[in-house]
């Protein structure tokens, strides 16, 4: 294999204080939501890891690089792999979050995946041996499937994906207990039902005969001062849609907008749910307009070639996902000059909850994540070169496993440091 030295990682003795690193983005966020952000990050080392992609990017940036670049996710933690709907109304297992996407060394995504898997496994009180095996499973799956993609035709890579048929075959042959198989199948069924109609029922109410979003602060709430900005964002977004999708979008009429809090790392950034009417109350469209800033990878991998960060996110998602949302687009508003990207909200999305997994089922899940990441990277990178770099033995996964355990230790220390700062009153903290 190549000169990958992830196992050698140790925190830089001159590493800035982690609280200072986390707080660097506070100025870009809405002050009223900072307490909620830190409240979520304090919940566990895993939620801290989810909310601190910039911290890990800085640590990864200090490692020797393979020199093999791909369109990287930038935030490939294990919670960002889930079930997603395709334009053909099928389900794929794929990566979900592309806020940080950027061309970068392929190993950065693999290392974040493996480290997050160990942190999540420790949260479940798994044994140290099981945690190591789960990290190895992700890296081994990445290596094996990258070899397959290196041997296939480019078109085969682009047509490949993990759909519900493949998932069912994986489940049928998996050495996990019947209860875990049943749980996974229930999640798949639930994802099929999570569409715009379900978003309509969960998020809206009828006011004077007209659908409106239901206020549920701080998660969802109206702010009429945002209306002009949201209207402008939608007008400019329309121009980024392909002409044939624009015909579809024009069938809908704007109805309402409300600010929506999402995720952990995104809390405090500007995000709206936008409701459209397709002619009657059973034909809704619910879009999400989400702020897009610079990628956390840019200081270490170089600036994006896209002038607008919303476009950076959308183009990265289109390149990495097997089948994307047909309504993806981007916008920049004159009001504030902030970039956004737009996507459907709750379009056949399903999350496989790692906290409900056993040691065996999380190892299987890590394998699926490694497989998915290999397929995503093979679309934009050189799978043959990556395959040669990874080699045919277990050296790569051993290095990744060692890094993952070491970085999980660091994540727990960083989380403790954040908790200490909160206890001293140095951070705003709001309970949900």
Secondary structure, DSSP 8 states (H G I E B T S, - for coil): -----GGG----TT---HHHHHHTTGGGS-GGGHHHHHHHHTT-HHHHHHH-HHHHHHHHTTS---S-EEEE-S---GGGEEEEE-TTS-EEEEE---TT-EEEEHHHHHHHHHHHHHHHHHHTT--HHHHHHHHHHHHHHHHHHHHHHHHS-HHHHHH--EEHHHHHHHHHH--S-HHHHHHHHHHHHHHHH-SHHHHHHHHEEEETTEEEE--BTTTEE--GGGHHHHHHHHHHHHTTS-HHHHHHHTT-EEEEEEEE--SSTTTTS-EEEEEEESSSTTSEEEEEEEE----TTHHHH---S-SSHHHHHHHHHHHH-SS--TT-EEEE-TTT--EEEEEESSSS-B---GGG--HHHHHHHHHHHHHHHHHHHHHHS-HHHHHHHH-SSSHHHHHHHHHHHHHHHHHHHHHHHHHHHHHTT-S-----
